[in-house]
Amino acid sequence: MPSQTKSHNNTAKNLAQNKTDNQTNDGKANGWVPQSQPDESGQQSVIRTLAYLWPYIWPRDRRDLQRRVFVAALFLVFAKLITAATPFFFKYATDALAGKATSLPLFALPPLMLIVAFIVGRILVSGFTQLRDALFARVGQHAVRKLALETFTHMHQLSLRFHLERRTGGLSRLIERGTKGIESIVRFTVLSTMPVIIEFSIYLGIFAYYFGLAYVVVISVTVSTYSLYTIKTSDWRTKIRRDMNQADTTANSKAVDALLNFETVKYFGNESAEAQRFDQSMARYEAAATKTWTSLGWLNFGQALIFSFGMLACMILSAQAVQNGTQTIGDFVMLHVFLMQLAQPLGFIGAVYREIRQALTDIESMFKLLAIPPEVSDKHDAPNLVVRGGHIRFDNVRFHYHANRSILKGISFDVPAGQTVAIVGPTGAGKSTISRLLLRFYDVTSGIISIDGQDIRDITQDSLRAALGVVPQDTVLFNDTIGYNIHYGDLTASPAAVEHAAKYAQIDKFIADLPNGYDTEVGERGLKLSGGEKQRVAIARTILKAPPILILDEATSSLDSRTEQGIKSALDKIAKDRTTVVIAHRLSTVTDADEIIVLDGGEIKERGTHAHLLTQNGLYADMWTRQLEKSDAELKLQALNDEDTETN
């Protein structure tokens, strides 16, 4: 039987708290999230993002990772020093071959050995660079992992309202791109920006000492023009990249939505319509992607043009100096090698800025997601719920999803400890809203919901939901095995306890008949199982959880009459001595409730026992009569079907 570890509750609590007080804790930057906006300057966005990411690159609680960063930085410096030294070997070798032996220092080696030294230097540069990358790999992946975990945890802290309004396909793609963007920023910042800064500093010093200020001016103008052109062009490309991402997200959302609703598409024969919708989104993506690659071509061409003019100016100055006798041919060759080596960090400037800007665009939506505060959050130092009996009280509770539409209009009722209260009423009366409020998926607009005298807004959500067991009307299962989905009710339970829960839910025989038993895959959202089988799995995992308070939200709505009676008897057993709230459409399932509350229009219209409500001849009695007539019609239809079957 599969086993799972507990969720990262502490991470979630720290993230939520840090977002509230807008400061870091334990050196982690969980509390501040870059508010990247489309009109924000690129420099400001990069700086703020790097400030946010730095605690993950240099984690205070991971000395081993800090050592890796330090050693990687040393290898980086060694590589750049050797890179700056290698052109001198070319100079001395060229001068020696040209017969200018006097230009060699006393310790110089013969030309062949100088060339060998140049090659060895190149090999050392490559070796130090690869060692740097290898050492930093764990640091970068650690940062990606921590930020991905925080995003995943934060999504579970957001309200049900957020998830009902969000497209799953677009959300998954947003996180995927954001995670890759974080990795790009971490790697390009540390592994590319620092080398460029160090290399420029060394080269400018060498040019000023060996060649003169004129070369420094030419190089400075070239680098400044190159950088300005790169930044402006990359900023222009950012909008194109954002449009491409939006089109990609839309296309992916439509594809996932259509695949999740595969059967519905088939029911109505709308495959061509779905393909057309997807193709329209992909057409917008195609146009944006084409602009992206075209603009990249202009960027690369402009960079090559600017650097070529700068290189031409330096080489002309050096050629004139050689003709005037102030420089040797070796100096000319050394300058050329320096300029060729300078082209690499210049190329990195463009690539680094471009990748960082594109990564910022990719993680912009992810940062906005992290910046969304949880609609429902625990108070600071909120205590855990202490269940003494499980007495539930709704005291003048009002609630609305939208301000212009009230759902609950000041309802008050009690569910005494160990008793069963049923809530019935027509569709849209507010029945399921009561269970959502009790689970604190939303906070009440006004009024109080309490358990054993404790306002549920004053206690932790984890302890509240640990005390509640829910069998929902719409059962959605994980795309895993039947055993895993039952085991999910209590991940610490033994395989024997899982089998016992399945037996209680009357699904054990069905599982035993399956070729793979409890290891049978249920498919996406449990679509390989029938509605009744899914609901029995949901009942089994709630039985396994064994909470002190039960919420049965249309728990038998997908079951046939015979199975319903069997499940009802099982639920009656586990509900004994437990506080139980039953939300039901089928009135036959609540006739034994200690009290039945009839909701209509968000208000309590009637309340009492089943027998008492029938004598009132009100809304409940009318609903009861209608359901009896419907049941009689179904029984007659079933009898006719049985008769036809026997005749055939």
Secondary structure, DSSP 4 states (H G I P E B T S, - for coil): ----PPP-HHHHHHHHHHHHHTS-BTTB--S------TTS-HHHHHHHHHHHHHHHHS-TT-HHHHHHHHHHHHHHHHHHHHHHHHHHHHHHHHHHHTT-GGGS-TTPPPHHHHHHHHHHHHHHHHHHHHHHHHHHHHHHHHHHHHHHHHHHHHHHHS-HHHHHHS-HHHHHHHHHHHHHHHHHHHHHIIIIIHHHHHHHHHHHHHHHHHT-HHHHHHHHHHHHHHHHHHHHHHHHHHHHHHHHHHHHHHHHHHHHHHHHTHHHHHHTT-HHHHHHHHHHHHHHHHHHHHHHHHHHHHHHHHHHHHHHHHHHHHHHHHHHHHHHTSS-HHHHHHHHHHHHHHHHHHHHHHHHHHHHHHHHHHHHHHHHHHHSPPSS-PPTTPPPP--SS--EEEEEEEEEEETTEEEEEEEEEEE-TT-EEEEE-STTSSHHHHHHHHTTSS--SEEEEEETTEEGGGS-HHHHHHTEEEE-SS----SSBHHHHHHTT-TT--HHHHHHHHHHTT-HHHHHTSTTGGG-B--GGGTTS-HHHHHHHHHHHHHHH--SEEEEESTTTTS-HHHHHHHHHHHHHHHTTSEEEEE-S-GGGSTT-SEEEEEETTEEEEEE-HHHHHHHTSHHHHHHHHHHHHHHHHHHHHHHHHHHHHH-
